[in-house]
Amino acid sequence: MKIRTGIGIDFHRLENGIPLRLGGVDIPSEKGYVAHSDGDALIHAICDAILGAAGLRDIGHYFPDTSDDYKNIDSRILLKKTSELITERGYSIENIDSVICLERPRISPHIDEMRKTLASILSIEYGDIAIKATTTEKLGFTGREEGIATFATVLISKKQ
């Protein structure tokens, strides 16, 4: 069996009055993403990690923010298409580990629903997805509540 890993990161600016979606779940918040798509930073980091693990290009290559096709698109669709890209190449996802850096709102009450949503989209087990949330102790752009940072690693395999 061939095993490969990938890493993905995503950042988005936050502004008042915009919806916040993370891991495919709408989260009550005063602020949301300024983005071309729905801005789901967790899904975008996971997509990049999956693509990188398979030796493919980044999310912007496959779903460019210059295309009207992806304007306001639900990132769950992008994740499904990303999964299909690697499945076509014979890979399957073994596990995902991720971190969300955000001061507010608190993310931990939503983690189980995010894991269930992502597992359903990717057709993998709930237990194969880890999501951790942290603040940056008021440091940097995330600490000032100006933006969000997300990180993901993915392990994929291919039977040979």
LINDA-V944003 format. One record per residue. RES is the residue in one small letter. BURIAL is + if it has 16 or more other ideal C-beta (glycine too) atoms within 10 Angstrom, else -. D_LAST is the distance of its C-alpha to the last C-alpha in Angstrom with 2 decimals. Layout:
RES_BURIAL_D_LAST / RES_BURIAL_D_LAST
//
This chain:
m_-_5.45 / k_-_6.71 / i_-_10.31 / r_+_12.97 / t_-_16.65 / g_+_19.32 / i_-_23.08 / g_+_25.60 / i_-_29.38 / d_+_32.05 / f_-_35.83 / h_+_38.46 / r_-_42.22 / l_+_44.04 / e_-_47.28 / n_-_49.66 / g_-_49.64 / i_+_46.00 / p_-_43.60 / l_+_40.97 / r_+_37.55 / l_+_34.83 / g_+_31.51 / g_+_32.72 / v_+_35.89 / d_-_39.41 / i_+_41.20 / p_-_45.00 / s_+_46.03 / e_-_48.82 / k_+_46.38 / g_+_43.28 / y_+_41.18 / v_-_42.41 / a_+_39.43 / h_+_38.55 / s_+_36.36 / d_+_37.16 / g_+_36.18 / d_+_33.95 / a_+_33.10 / l_+_30.69 / i_+_28.56 / h_+_28.76 / a_+_27.53 / i_+_24.60 / c_+_23.75 / d_+_23.89 / a_+_21.70 / i_+_18.97 / l_+_19.36 / g_+_19.43 / a_+_16.28 / a_+_14.44 / g_-_16.49 / l_+_18.88 / r_-_22.67 / d_-_25.02 / i_+_26.46 / g_-_29.56 / h_-_27.74 / y_-_26.41 / f_+_29.46 / p_-_32.36 / d_-_35.53 / t_-_37.52 / s_-_36.56 / d_-_38.79 / d_-_35.82 / y_+_34.82 / k_-_38.38 / n_-_38.73 / i_+_35.37 / d_-_34.10 / s_+_31.22 / r_+_29.55 / i_-_28.95 / l_+_27.39 / l_+_25.04 / k_-_23.99 / k_-_23.47 / t_+_21.45 / s_+_19.15 / e_-_18.87 / l_+_18.03 / i_+_14.84 / t_-_13.98 / e_-_14.41 / r_-_11.71 / g_-_9.15 / y_+_10.21 / s_-_12.35 / i_+_15.23 / e_+_15.57 / n_-_19.09 / i_+_21.87 / d_+_24.82 / s_+_27.80 / v_+_31.43 / i_+_34.33 / c_+_37.39 / l_+_40.45 / e_+_44.02 / r_-_44.96 / p_+_44.39 / r_-_42.89 / i_+_39.31 / s_-_38.73 / p_-_40.41 / h_+_37.80 / i_+_34.56 / d_-_33.87 / e_-_34.35 / m_+_32.09 / r_+_29.26 / k_-_29.80 / t_+_29.93 / l_+_26.74 / a_+_24.83 / s_-_26.18 / i_+_25.26 / l_+_21.65 / s_-_21.23 / i_+_20.41 / e_-_22.61 / y_-_25.90 / g_-_25.23 / d_+_22.15 / i_+_24.58 / a_-_27.22 / i_+_30.11 / k_-_32.86 / a_+_36.09 / t_-_38.51 / t_+_41.59 / t_-_42.36 / e_-_45.76 / k_-_47.57 / l_-_46.17 / g_-_45.08 / f_-_44.54 / t_+_42.80 / g_-_45.66 / r_-_48.20 / e_-_46.41 / e_-_45.86 / g_+_42.11 / i_+_38.86 / a_+_35.86 / t_+_32.43 / f_+_29.37 / a_+_25.85 / t_+_22.66 / v_+_19.33 / l_+_16.13 / i_+_13.04 / s_-_9.44 / k_-_6.21 / k_-_3.77 / q_-_0.00
//
